[in-house]
């Protein structure tokens, strides 16, 4: 059963709409008819950088990580889902362990893993739900995997408070996609969240659960956050957005608690992202030097920093803990909400390239979505 897909046909090429073959789901997988997909920086970064990022991908390829839609077929061993279920899922076709176009989101039908899929209630639309997956997975990997912050998992019950030990986490970049998810997950796990955002987004991050929010552009932001950790014990930090790692290292080095920063985004050279194809090799070199410099700074301050690979939960207990044990009920009861809000660009695969271009320019407290 052929269907339509948005392919990247060659290295650094614009997306093209073409035919794809329907793929039956394998063991512990389901096939979803996509109702909406969301755009992530991962998508345009791969398109612009060629083999600088994810060099294992062969062309033509179907990218995309975020989707929501209806289950049309279940594979062997699947008991948690049935045909007709409304779901949100993290598509892992760009991960080296998958590397399959059939598992990319930018098409009408996608094969996804059940441990990275959740039922969604009727009151949540596909376009609202599809903002979740990659941000949710990245946040959950950084917060809960043993290789990162290794925090206790979120619960749908009220967390047990420990009055004499107020455990807190710094989430730098709270209004980003990863940040919105990290705030809610950490709060549900019983931690106090201290975050940064532009002043116009402070109400948003506090609504999601942050106990304190600071303007990342304030000249006193480091001192203000250090002061906020008085009478709190730090469990570490998550760094999201430009210059976030450097700020987090400076703060974590000065406060009591765990000296670990989970890094959710790369720190860019001062020149920013390249505008032309020929600029990418020099950009790659600059970025490598910048990352080495930041890692050295962290080591000198005795702070460990590690970059999060957002689909690592596809092969460990964290995927199940979030997508199966926590998220379905939390969405149903309203304890966890899809955030940031979707910015629906249009309907049809032909809008995905436009969405990638818009995402690259930058959006604040929104996620670019295309309905299908």
C-alpha positions in Angstrom: 0.0 0.0 0.0 2.0 3.0 -1.2 1.6 6.4 0.5 3.3 9.8 0.5 6.4 10.9 2.3 8.7 13.9 2.5 12.2 12.6 1.7 15.5 14.3 1.9 16.8 13.0 -1.5 20.5 13.7 -1.1 23.0 15.4 1.2 22.0 19.0 2.0 19.1 18.9 -0.4 15.6 20.3 0.1 12.8 17.9 1.0 10.8 16.3 -1.9 7.4 14.6 -1.7 7.4 11.1 -3.2 5.9 7.6 -2.7 6.9 5.3 0.1 5.9 1.7 0.7 3.7 0.8 3.7 5.7 -1.2 6.3 4.2 -3.8 8.5 5.3 -3.4 12.2 7.8 -5.9 13.6 7.8 -7.3 17.1 6.8 -4.8 19.8 6.1 -2.2 17.2 3.0 -0.5 15.8 2.2 1.3 12.6 0.6 4.7 13.0 -1.4 6.8 10.5 0.0 10.2 11.3 -2.4 13.0 12.1 0.2 15.6 12.9 4.0 15.9 13.1 6.3 18.4 14.7 9.6 19.9 13.6 12.8 19.8 15.7 16.2 21.5 15.3 17.6 18.0 14.7 15.8 17.9 11.3 17.2 21.1 9.8 20.6 20.6 11.4 20.9 17.2 9.6 19.7 18.8 6.4 22.2 21.7 6.5 25.2 19.9 8.0 25.3 16.8 5.7 27.6 14.2 7.2 28.7 16.4 10.0 25.8 15.0 12.0 24.4 11.4 11.7 26.8 10.3 9.0 25.3 6.8 8.9 22.1 8.0 7.2 21.9 7.0 3.6 19.8 8.9 1.0 17.0 9.2 0.2 15.8 9.2 3.8 12.7 10.1 5.7 13.4 12.3 8.8 11.2 13.4 11.7 10.9 12.4 15.3 7.6 13.7 16.6 4.2 12.3 15.6 0.7 11.7 16.8 -2.0 9.7 15.1 -4.0 6.5 14.9 -2.8 2.9 15.3 -3.6 1.0 12.1 -1.6 -2.2 12.8 0.1 -3.9 15.7 3.1 -6.2 15.5 3.8 -9.5 17.2 3.9 -9.4 21.0 2.0 -6.1 21.3 -0.7 -6.1 24.0 -0.8 -2.5 25.1 -2.2 -1.1 21.9 -5.0 -2.0 19.5 -6.1 -0.7 16.1 -7.9 2.6 16.4 -6.0 3.8 19.5 -5.0 7.5 19.4 -1.3 7.7 20.2 1.7 10.0 20.5 5.1 8.5 19.6 8.8 9.2 19.2 10.0 8.0 15.8 13.6 6.9 15.9 14.4 6.4 12.2 17.4 8.8 12.4 19.0 6.9 15.3 21.9 4.7 14.2 20.2 1.7 15.9 17.2 2.0 13.6 18.4 4.0 10.5 15.2 3.2 8.7 13.0 5.5 6.6 10.0 3.5 7.6 10.6 4.7 11.2 10.7 8.4 10.3 7.8 10.8 11.1 7.6 12.8 7.9 5.2 10.5 6.1 1.6 9.3 6.2 2.4 6.0 8.0 5.2 5.4 10.4 6.4 2.3 12.3 7.2 3.1 16.0 8.4 1.3 19.1 5.7 0.6 21.7 8.1 1.6 24.6 8.3 5.1 23.0 4.5 5.4 22.4 1.6 6.4 24.6 -2.2 6.5 24.3 -3.6 10.0 24.3 -7.0 11.0 25.7 -9.7 12.4 23.4 -9.5 15.9 24.8 -5.9 16.3 23.4 -5.6 16.9 19.7 -3.0 15.3 17.5 -1.4 18.7 16.8 -1.1 19.4 20.6 0.2 15.9 21.4 2.8 15.8 18.7 4.9 18.6 20.3 6.0 16.1 23.0 8.1 13.1 21.8 11.7 14.3 21.2 11.6 16.9 23.9 10.1 14.4 26.3 12.6 11.7 25.4 15.6 14.1 25.7 14.4 15.4 29.0 13.7 11.9 30.4 17.1 10.6 29.2 18.9 13.5 30.9 16.9 13.3 34.1 16.5 9.6 34.7 19.1 7.5 32.8 22.0 6.1 34.9 24.5 7.7 32.6 23.2 11.2 33.3 21.4 12.7 36.4 19.9 9.3 37.5 17.0 10.9 39.4 14.1 8.9 40.7 11.3 8.4 38.2 8.1 10.5 38.1 5.0 9.2 39.7 1.2 9.8 39.2 0.9 9.8 43.0 1.8 12.9 45.1 5.6 12.7 45.7 6.8 12.2 49.2 8.2 15.4 50.5 11.4 15.5 52.6 11.2 18.8 54.5 14.8 18.7 55.8 16.3 18.0 52.4 14.8 20.2 49.7 16.2 18.6 46.6 16.3 21.0 43.6 17.4 20.9 40.0 18.5 23.8 37.7 16.9 23.6 34.3 18.4 26.3 32.1 16.1 27.1 29.2 12.7 26.2 30.7 10.5 27.5 27.9 12.1 25.4 25.3 10.6 22.1 24.2 13.0 20.1 26.3 12.7 22.5 29.2 8.9 22.4 29.3 9.0 18.6 29.5 11.9 18.5 32.0 10.1 20.9 34.4 7.0 18.7 34.5 9.0 15.4 34.8 11.2 16.7 37.6 8.3 18.2 39.5 6.4 14.9 39.2 9.4 13.1 40.6 9.4 15.3 43.7 12.1 17.8 42.9 11.9 21.6 43.1 12.7 23.2 39.8 14.7 26.4 39.4 14.7 27.6 35.8 15.5 30.4 33.4 13.3 31.9 30.7 12.6 35.3 29.1 10.4 37.4 31.4 7.4 36.9 29.0 7.6 33.2 29.6 7.9 33.2 33.4 4.2 32.5 33.9 4.4 29.5 31.5 7.3 27.8 33.3 5.8 28.4 36.7 2.5 27.0 35.5 4.4 23.9 34.5 5.8 23.5 38.0 8.9 25.6 38.4 9.2 27.2 41.9 11.5 30.0 40.7 12.2 31.5 37.3 15.0 33.9 36.4 15.7 36.0 33.3 18.7 34.4 31.5 19.7 37.9 30.1 20.0 39.4 33.6 23.5 40.5 34.5 23.0 39.1 38.0 21.4 35.8 36.9 24.3 33.6 38.2 24.3 35.3 41.6 20.5 35.2 41.8 20.4 31.4 41.1 23.2 30.6 43.5 21.2 32.5 46.1 18.0 30.6 45.2 19.8 27.3 46.1 20.3 28.5 49.7 18.6 25.8 51.9 18.3 23.5 48.9 20.5 20.6 47.9 21.3 20.5 44.1 20.8 17.2 42.3 22.5 18.7 39.2 21.5 20.7 36.2 20.1 20.4 32.6 21.6 22.9 30.1 19.4 23.9 27.2 20.1 26.6 24.7 22.9 29.0 23.8 25.7 29.5 26.4 23.6 27.3 28.8 26.4 24.8 29.6 28.9 27.6 30.6 26.3 29.2 32.9 25.3 25.8 34.4 28.9 24.8 35.1 29.5 28.2 36.9 26.5 27.8 39.1 26.7 24.1 39.9 30.4 24.5 40.9 29.3 27.0 43.5 26.4 25.3 45.2 26.2 22.2 47.4 25.1 18.9 45.8 25.8 16.9 42.7 28.3 18.3 40.3 26.8 17.1 37.0 25.3 18.9 34.0 23.2 17.1 31.4 23.7 19.0 28.2 20.7 19.0 25.9 22.0 21.3 23.1 25.3 22.3 21.6 27.0 25.6 22.4 27.4 27.5 19.1 30.4 29.5 18.0 29.9 33.2 18.1 29.3 33.2 14.3 26.1 31.1 14.9 24.8 28.6 12.3 26.2 28.8 8.8 24.1 30.5 6.2 25.6 28.7 3.2 26.5 25.1 2.4 30.3 26.0 2.0 30.4 27.4 5.5 29.5 24.1 7.3 33.0 22.5 7.4 34.5 25.6 9.2 31.4 25.7 11.5 32.1 22.0 12.4 35.7 22.8 13.4 34.6 25.9 15.4 31.9 23.9 17.2 34.4 21.2 18.1 36.9 23.7 19.5 34.1 25.4 21.5 32.9 22.1 23.0 36.4 21.1 24.0 36.9 24.4 25.7 33.7 24.1 27.6 34.5 20.5 28.7 37.9 21.7 29.9 36.3 24.5 31.9 33.9 22.0 33.5 36.7 19.6 34.5 38.7 22.5 36.0 35.7 23.3 38.1 35.2 19.7 39.0 31.8 19.5 37.3 31.0 16.6 35.0 29.1 17.5 31.8 27.7 15.0 29.3 25.7 15.5 26.1 22.3 13.9 26.0 21.4 11.7 23.0 17.6 12.0 23.0 16.7 8.5 21.7 18.9 6.5 24.1 15.7 5.6 25.9 14.7 3.3 23.0 16.9 0.5 24.6 16.5 0.9 28.4 14.0 1.1 31.2 13.5 4.8 30.9 11.4 4.6 27.7 8.9 2.3 29.4 8.9 4.2 32.7 7.8 7.4 30.9 5.8 6.4 27.9 4.0 3.4 29.5 4.0 3.7 33.2 3.7 7.5 33.7 2.5 9.5 30.6 -0.9 7.9 29.7 -2.5 8.5 33.1 -0.7 11.8 33.6 -2.1 13.1 30.3 -5.6 11.8 31.1 -5.7 13.4 34.5 -4.1 16.7 33.3 -1.1 16.4 35.6 1.2 16.5 32.5 0.3 18.8 29.6 1.8 19.0 26.1 4.0 22.0 25.9 5.1 24.3 24.4 2.0 25.2 22.4 1.9 24.1 18.7 2.3 26.6 16.0 0.3 24.9 13.2 1.9 26.0 9.9 -0.4 24.2 7.5 -1.8 20.8 6.4 0.2 18.5 4.1 3.7 17.1 3.8 4.6 20.0 1.5 4.7 22.3 4.5 7.4 20.4 6.3 10.3 22.1 4.5 8.8 25.5 5.3 8.4 24.4 8.9 12.1 23.4 9.1 13.1 26.8 7.7 10.9 28.5 10.2 12.2 26.5 13.1 15.8 27.3 12.1 15.0 31.0 12.3 13.8 30.5 15.9 10.4 30.3 17.7 9.8 31.2 21.3 7.7 28.9 23.6 6.1 27.4 20.5 6.7 24.2 18.4 6.2 24.2 14.6 3.6 21.6 13.7 2.2 20.3 10.3 -1.1 18.4 10.2 -1.6 15.5 7.7 
